[in-house]
Each structure stands twice: as C-alpha cells, then as structure tokens.
Amino acid sequence: MENSRTQLIAGNWKMNTSRVGAIRLASQIIASSDASKTANCLVIVPSIHIADVEGLSKHSHVILGAQNAHWEESGAYTGELSIKMLKDYGVKYLLVGHSERREMFGDTDQNVAKKFLLAIKNDIKPILCIGETLEQRENGQTLEVLFAQCKAVVELAGIQSFANACVAYEPIWAIGTGKTATPEQAQETHKALRNWFAEQNQDIANNLQFLYGGSMNGTNAQELLSQPDIDGGLIGGASLKAEEFLKIYSLAG
C-alpha cells in the first residue's frame, strides 16, 4: 500500500543558545536551507527563544517546535508552560517523552500520554520519543520497552491520534555519547515499530513518520536516511551548528 510519508529533519536545541545565538542560528537555517525540498525542516527551540524564532520563521518554510509543555491546560503549576501558550506563539510540533525528560524530570508513560493527547486536541503535532537504555538493550528488552511506551499513549489517546503525530526512536545509550546504532540496527527497530502499529491499524502504520534520534550527524545521516523505515531525524548536538544541520537536511528526501 502506498504511503504519504515525507522526511522530517528536526533540530532539538535543548538548553542551548543565548538570545543572540538563537536568532543567528535560526536566521542561518532559514536563509540557507532549500525551501523547495519535499522534506520538512523543524527547529525545536528553548521556550524563552520561541517568540524570537517565531518572528523569523513564520513566513518561511522552517517549522517551529517546543521541547516540553504541561499536561494540563492551565492552573497552579509554577514554572510550567501550557500547550495553549505555545500555540499562541505559532508552535506546530511538541516533543513529548524525550529521554532526558523521563530520566531527569520524572516524566512517566502516563504523563507523556496526557501531553500527547492535549497536543492533539490543540492541533499541535506531538513527537513521541521512545527509547531503551544500554542495560535494557543488552538484556534483549528493546522491543518490550518500546512497545510499552507506545501502548501507554495508544490506550489514552487512541490509535487514530497517530495520524497527526510522529514517533522518534532515541536509543538512550546513543544520545550525547557519540555512539550510534548502525543503520541496519536502526532500520530493524523502526521496522519492528511500524509492524507493531500495523497490528493496531495498517493505514496509520503506513503513514506514520519514524524519526531516528540517536546521534545523527552529517557523517552518518545519508546512510540512516536511506533506510526504508527511517523517515527523518531528531537531531541534538549537530543541530546547533547551522552548517552541519543544513547538510543533514540537504540529504533528506
């Protein structure tokens, strides 16, 4: 069956860049990336820089994303941001369940599912991040862990919600370590994930974008992006260097 998948290159800036640096980086990406490409270009910026980057990107082909939001629409949650606030500033994508949020800030499968559902309700496209630790991988638990993380969201939000979402596979052992799964390993995992979704709904599985989030860079991107079930990348460190991020984007279909 034919699919309508396009590739998505998403740069997650994490807690990096000054205000001036964010404006400079966004400006370089907007000015130098190919607006005619089929692939989509997304920058996921620190919340404090969203207004500045939105002002630069709103009339361009570069899409704006946010790194986190609360699972409630409003309330007494000091220090948090709501999805509605982000929507007011032109945010189109939201990371949910990133491994750093799960590990450092206690995001559970249940809270991740709530954020995912609220994003869907507000017409923001969630990128569900899933991944396994090195210990889990060595114990042969990779797929068990990944399927459980997906199942928690499907049970709350429903399988049809993935018609407006992406999944990013980020092997935790490869994030920020310089290590990466081989293209064959990444493809094998992405294919298994697509097969799991196909058991829930074949059309959803055919069209769902699976991004690879394990230290993709300008050197390994071409081989990773050529795999049939890798539909783009969630880029960390390489997204902070305009030249390298643009190289990855240029390799996307």
N, C-alpha and C positions, 0 to 999 in steps of 0.2 A: 504494500500500500504506500502511496506517495506521502511524503511529509512536507510541511511548510517551514521547516527549521532554517533559520539563518544563524550565522555565528555571532556571538556577543563577546566582546573584549571589555572586561570590567576592571578598572583600576581601583583598588581599595587602599586609600592613602593612610588609613589607620590614624594614630595620633601623631601626625607629622605635618610639617609645613607651618611657617609663620603666615600672617595675613598677606604680606607682600609675596612670599614664596608661593602661596596658593594661587594668587592672582596670576603670577608669572607662569606657573606650571599649567594652569587651565588655559591661559591665553596661547601658550605654545602648542598645546594639544589641539585646540580649536583651529588655530591658524594653519597648522602643518598636516593635519590628518585629511584623508581623502573623503570628501563629503559624498562622492558618487559611489562609494563602495556599498555593496549589499550588506556587509557585516555592520553591526551596531557598535558604537563606542560609548562607554559609560564611565563616568568618574564618580566614585563614592567617597565623598569628602568629609572631613571633620565637621560636626554640626555648626560650629562657630563660623565656618567659612561658607556655609551654604548660600547665604544671601549674596555674597560677593560673586561666587561662581555662577549662581543663577542669573545674575545680571549679565554675565559674559556669555552664558551658554543658551539662553532662552531663544535666541534667533539663529542658533547654529544646529548642526547635526549631532552634536555631543549631548548625551543624556545625563541628567543629574540624579545621583542616588545618595541615600543616607545609610549610616553604619548601624544605627540602632534606634529603637523607639519603645515606649512603654506599651504594655498590652491593654491598658485602659484608655478610654478616650480623653478623660480629664480627671482631675482630683488632686488630693493632697499627697503628691509624690515629689517631694523636694528634689530638685536637680535633674528631673526627667523631662523628656520631650514627648509630646503626643504625635501620633501619626497625622492628625488633622493639622497640627502646626507645620509639620514638614510639607504637607500637601499645599499649604498656603504659599510656600516658597518654591513651588514647581518641582518638588521631588517626585520622580517617577518610579524609582526602584528602592527597595529596602532590604538590607541584609538581615536575616533572622537566623539565629543559632550558630553564628560564627564560633569556631572552636575557642577563640580567646574569650568570648563572652561566656561560653559554657564553663570553661576552666577557671577563669579569674573572677567572674561575677555571678556565678551560680545559676546561669540560665538553664532551666530544666527542659526536657522534652515538652512538658505541659505548657510552660510559659512561652516557649518558642512557637508552639501550635497556636496559642492565643494571639501572639503578634502576627503570625502568618494570616490568620483569619481576619483580623482587624485591618490589615493592609489590603486584603482582597476587597473587603467591604468599602474601603475608601479609594478604590481604583488605583492603588499603588501596587506595583508588581513585586512580590516578595521573592528573594533569592534564598531558598532554604539551604543552609550549609550543614553538611553531614560529614562525618569522618571518624576514623579509628586511630587509636594510639598504637605505638610500636608494639607494646605488650599484647594488645588485642590482635594485632596482625600476626604476630609470631605464634599466638595460640590458636590461629585459624578461625578467629571470631569476626573477621572483617565484615562479611555479608550479614551476619546476625546483627551486628551493631548498626549497620547502615539501614537495614530493613526496619529495625525497631524505631529508629529516628524518623523514618518516613511514615511508618504506620501511625505514630502518635499524631502527626499532622492530618493524615487522611481520616482518622477516626473523628477528629474535631471539625475539620473544615470540609471534608468530603473530597472524593477523587476529582470531581469536576472543577474544583478550585485550581487545580494544577494546569488548567487551560490558560491561566493568566499568571503563571509562576515559572521560576527556573529552579533547578537543583544544582548546587555546587558541591562536588566531591573534593574535600580537602583532607588528604591523609595527614593527620596531625603530626606524624613523625617527619613530614617533609616541609612543614611550614617554618620559614625563617632559619632553616638548618642548612640550606644549600643542597639538601638531598632531594631527590625526586623519584617518583615511580618511573619505571621505564614506560615508553609509550604503549608497549604491549600490556603491561600490568594495569595501566590506567584504562586502556580500552576494555580489558577484561572486566574490570569493576563497573565501568559505565554500562557495558552491555548487560551485565547482571542486574543492574539497577533498572535499566529500561525493560528488561524481561519481567522484573517484579511489578513494575507499573502496568505492563501489558496484562498481567493477571487480574488487575483491577479494572482496566479499561484500555483497549487496544489503541483507540484513536488518541487518547491522552498520551500514551507512551510514544506513539509515532511522532508527535509534535512537540514533546517536552524537551526543552534545551537542558543539556547536562554540561556544566562548565567544569573544567579541571582547575583545582585550586592548590596545587602542590608545588610551589616554587617554579612556575612557568617563567621563562625569560627569553631574551632574544636569541639565545643559542638553541634551546630545545623546543621552541614554540612550533616551528614548522612541522616537525615530526609528530608532535602531540596533536596539533590541529588537523592533521591529515587522517586521523583515526575516525572511522565512521560514526562512532557514538560519542565523540567529543565535539561539542557544539560551541566551544569558546573557552575562555579562561577567566578565572578570578585572580587578578594579578596583585601581589603585595609589593615587595621591595622594588621590583622593576617598574612599577607604575609611578614612582617618584622621580624617575629620570625620563624626561619627555622623549628623548631620542630612542631609548630602549622600548618604552611603551608604544611609541609610534611604529617601531619596527615590528613588534608583535601584531599590532593592528593591521599593518600592511600585509601580513601573512595570512590573515583571516579571510575566509571566503565570502 
